[in-house]
Amino acid sequence: MTALDIKLLRDVRRLWAQVLAVALVVGGGVATLVLAVGSHRSLEETRIAYYERYGFGDVFAQAKRAPKALADRIGEIPGVAAVDARIAKLALLDIPGFSEPASGQFVSLPDNNEPHLNRLYMRSGRLPEPGRTEEVVVNEPFARAHGFSEGARLAAILNGRKRELVIVGIALSPEFVYTVGPGDLMPDDRRYAIVWTSEKALASVYDLDGAFSAVSVKLQPGASEREVISRLDDLLDPYGGQGAHGRKDQTSHAWLDHELDMLNNMSRTLPPIFLLVSAFLVNLTLSRLVALEREQIGLLKAIGYADSSIVLHYFKFVALIVATGIVLGSVTGTWLGLRITALFGDFFHFPFLVFAKAHRAASGPGGLHGTWDGTGHRDPGRLAVHAGHDGATDRRDLLPR
């Protein structure tokens, strides 16, 4: 250790309060950058993996009453990879012990198999059995808000008639990550529900046997969304089509996009403010230190120290402050990023979270990589459906809720 290094340690010990203050400001900027960028990337990766794994559609449209045979013609549109025709109707809900008005979006499920698009992630229970018109599956946020579980009962006013319903399952869907009721500005899980029921049951209530009122379309890679929307509008227009739209105008996706944009904007605005303030403080501290040590600098030069050695000495002083801030900020930002990501994951009710680190997904202590299937079992042989998403992790297994 040279004499200048010993002097550096003495300067740091003498000015520890200023050094710590500047290091904390630097750390604040680094922490904000790490948590904002990391959280945004993790949530974006989670959304992409969720959409792809459960078949979120690219184009959506509604009609009053379109024949089922029209779905085959929609599938023949150039660029269309898959079509899911179904019945979707809004209805009033009568919830036991709840006096406020509530409504639900009823969506039909195929009686024979799983839907081609917008597939359900079953949190618990099962799908409605064919022919059991009273059985329904509800979205998890609504079930949580009212403390519902399998076997709970509620009623709905369907096409002017009150019908008793039995909950047989609780699920999530990529189509309804962000559920906002009609006329609402924010989600209200107590007053708005997503209800899935058998197609036969919903068709008999609304006289839609052999028909559908909503359609989702999955596009082939490179397909023209505008052209598909135009052709789809032409096909649905005779049947009361209400105008097809792309994913960017789908309610849930648009709200989720807005939230992620806010997080991305935070990563671009707050860190520069912290870093500019810290640069000003470093400059101020270093200027005062050099001014106070002018006699010492002259003495050092008199006894043979080169200008470069003295400059390097003060550069080390600045580097020590910045390095301390970076270490503190990186550790704090990583810890806060995990918590923020989990908080957003709970708010959006993602079935799993992908924690992105650099270009890979970090899935917990030790850098484990693999896929958690939501039951607490790790399957290292499975890969997420999107390139680089080999760390899809059920948030219950990684962070306490």
N, C-alpha and C positions, 0 to 999 in steps of 0.2 A: 504494500500500500504506500503510495507516494505521499509527500507532504501536502500536496494540493487535495488529495482525497481525504486526508485527515481534516484539513480545513473545511472541506465540503460537509463532512459529518458534523463538525462543530457549528457550521452555519445553519444546518437543518435543525440541530438541537436548539440553537438560540432562537430561530425563527419558526419554531414548530407550529405555533398558532396560525401564522400566515400560510405556511406550507399546507397545513391540514385544511384550512378554509378553501384555498385554491383547488386542492386535490378533490375536495367534496363537490365543488362546482363542476370540475371536469368529469367527475364520476356521475354527477346528475345528468350531464349531457350524454355520456356514454350509456348509462342505464336506460334513459328514455329512448335512445336509438335502438338498443338491443331489444328492449321489451316491445316497442312498437313494430319494428321490422320483423322480429321473430314471431310475434303474435299474429300479425297480418299474414305472413307467409304460412304459418301453421294452419290458420283458419281457411285461407285460400286453398291450400292443399287438401284440407279436410273436406271442403265443399266439393272440389273436383272429384275426389275419391268417392264421396257419398253419391253424387250425381251419377257417376259412371257405374258404380256397383249396383245401384237400385234403379237404373234406367230412367233418369229424368228426361222428359221430352224436350224437344227443341222448338216446336210450333204447337200452338193451342188455338182451339176454336170452339164456339158454341152454336147451337141451332135449336129451333123449337122442337122439330120432330123430323129426323132424317132416317131413312130406312137403313137397316144393317148392311144391305147389299152395297150401299154407297162406300162402305169402308174398303171394299176390294178395289173400287175405282180410285180411292184416295191412295191406296198402296201402289197403284200403277203410275202415279205422278213421278216423273224423273227426279231422282235425288232422295226419294223417300225410302228409308230403311225399315221402318216398323210403324204400325198404326195401332192405336188403342181406342176403340169407340166404346163409350159408356154413357151412363145416365148420371147427371149431376143436377141436383135441385136444392134450393134453399128452403128451410122450414123452421117453424117456431118450436122451441123446446119447453117442456114443462118438467122442471127439476124439483124433486121432493125437497122441501125445506129451504128453497131458494126463491125469494119473492121477486127478484129483478127479472125483467124480460131477457130471454136468451134465445139464440138462434143457432142453427147448425147447417153446415154444408153437407148434404147427403150425397155420397158417391157410390156408384154400384161396383161390385166385384163380380168377375165371371164365376158362374156356378160350377164350372168343370175344372178350371185351372187358375193359376196365378196370372194377374194382368201382365201384358207384354211390357208396358212402361209404367213408371211411377209405382214400382213395387213397394210393398210394406215391409218395414222392419218391425217384427213382433217383439215388443217388450215382454209381454206375458200373454197367456191365453192362446186362443186359436182363431181361425177365420170362421165366419158363419157357415153352417152346414146348408147345403142346397135344400130348399123347401121349408126351412125354418125362417119364416118371414119376420119373426120378432127378434132374432139374434143380430147384434151389431158389434162392430169394433169401433172404438173411439180413440182420438189422438191423446197422447200421454199428457200434454199440458192441461187439457180439460179434465182428464181423470185425476190428476194431482190436485187441481184447484178445488175439486169437490170430494176428494178422498174416495173416489170410485175404484173398485176392483172387479174382478170377474164375478158375475152374479148380481151386480148392482142393477137397479131398474130406474128407468125414466120414461117419459112420454114425449111424443112429438105430434104436431099438427101437420099431417101429410095430405096435401090436396084437399084440405077442408075437413079431414077426419082425424080424430085423436086415436093414436095407436100406442100401445104399451110396448116398450123395448127392453131387451135384456142384454147387458154388456157381456160378451164372451171373450173379448180380447182387447188389449191396449197396444197401440202401434204408433210408429213414426213413418213419415213419408217425405221424400225429397221435394215433393210438390208443395208441401205445407210446412216448411221450416219456420216461416214467419207468418203467423195466422192473424190476420186483421179482419174483424167483422165488418159488415156493411155499415158505412157511415162513421166508423171508428178511425181515429188517428193513431192509436197505439193498440197493441195486442191486449185483449182482456180475456184471459183463459176461463174465467168464470161464466162469461156471457156468450162465448162463441166456441163452437165445437166443430170438429171434422168427424163425420160419422160414415163409416163404410158398412154397407149391407149387401145382401145378395142381389144380383141383377134381376132375378125373377120377382123378388119381393117389391123392389122399387118400380119395375115395369108395370106390375099389376096395379099399383097405387096410382100411377100417373098415366095409365093407358098408353104405355110405350112398348108393348110387346113387339119384338122384331124391329125396334127402332132405337135410336140413341139421341142424346141432346148435347153431348160434348165429345171432343176427339183430341187426342194428343198424337203428335207425329215426331218420330226420330229421324233425323237427316243423315244421309251418308256423308262421309268426309269429302269436303270440297263442294258440296251441293249448294246451290243458290237459295238462301232462305227467302229472299224477296220473290223469286219465281214460284217457289212452292206455296207461299202465302197467297199469291195471286191466283194460282190454279185451284187452291183449296177454297178460296172465297167464291170462285165461279161455280164449283160443285155444290157448295152449301147454300148459295143464294136462293134457290127455289124452295128451300126448306127452312127459311127463316134464319139464315146464317147471320151472326152478329159481328162478323169481322175477325179474321184470324190475326194472330200476333205472334211475334217471336219470343224467345226466352227473356230478352231484356225488358219486355213489358209485362211479363208474368208477375203477379203481385208479390208473391213470396220472394222470388229471385231479385226483383227490383229493390225491395226493402233490405234484403241481405246485402246486395251490392252497395247500397247507400251506407250501411253500417261499416262495411269493410273499407270503403273509400274514406270515411272519416278517420279510421285507424291509420290508413296509409298517409293521409294528409298530416296527421299528428306526427308521424315519423319524419316528415319533411320540414316541419315548421319549428317544433320545440327543440330538437337537438342543436340546430345551428345557433339558436338564442343562447343556450347554455354554453356552447363552445366559444362563441364570440365574447361573452362575459368572462369566461375563464381566460381567454387569450389576453383580454384587457388587464385582468388581475395579475397574470403572470408577468406581463410587460411592466406593470406598475411596481410589483415587488422586486423584479430584477433591476429596474432603473434605480430604485431607492438603494438597493444593496450595492450596486456599482458606485453610486454617488458617495455612499458612506465609506466605501473601502478604496477610495482613490489613492490614499497614502499607501495602503497595503499593496495595491497593484503596482504603484511606482517602485516600492521596495522589492517586489518580486522581479520586476524587470531589471532592477539594478543588480541583483545577485545572479542574473543569467537566465531567467525563465523567458522563453520565447512568447511572442504575442499569441501564437496558435495554442500554446499550452494553457495560457490564461483564459482565452476564449473557450477552449474545450472545458475548462473547469466550470465556468458559468453555464455552459451548455448542459453539463451533467446535472447541475442544480435544477434547471428547467426540466430536463428529461426525467429526473427523479420524481418531481411533482406530477408530471403528466402520466408517468408509468403507474404511480400510486393511484391516481384517479381512474385510469383505464382498468386496473385490476378491481378496484372497488366497484366501478360501474358495471363491468362485465359480470361479476358475481351477482350483484344486486339485480341487474337487468335480466339475467337468466332466471333467477328465482321469481322475480315479479312477472316475467313473461309467461312462465308456466302457470302461475296463478291467474293472470289475465286471460290466457287462452282457455283455461278450464272454466273461468267465469262466463266467457262468451259462449263456450260450448254448452254450459247449463242453460244459458238464456235462449240459445237457438235450438236446444234439445237435439244436438247431433248424437247419433248412436255411437260414434267413436270419434277420436281425435287423432290427427296425424301431427306429430311434433317435428317440424322441419328444422334441421340444423345443417347449414351450408346447403349442399345439394342432396342430402339424404334426410331421412326421417329418423330422429332419435326417439326411441320408445322406452326410455326409462334409464335408471342407473346402470352404468356399465356399458351403455351404448348398444343394448340388445336390439336386434332388428327382426321383424316377423309380423305376423298378423294375429291379433287377438279377436276371437270370434264373438265376443260379447258374453261369453259364458264363464270367463275366467281362465280359459285354457289357451295356451300359446301354441300356434301351429307354425313352426319355422318353415314348413314346406310350402305354405301358401304365400302368394304375393298379392299385393293390392293391384287393382285393375288398371291403375295409371302408372306410367313410367316414373320411377322414383318413389312411388308410394309403398315402400316395403315396410312401413312402420305404422300401419293403421292400428290404433290402440284404443281399446275401450277405456274411456276416461275413469271408470270406476276402479280399474285395476292399477291406474297410475297415480292418481291424485285423490285424496279424501274429499268427499262431497258433504 
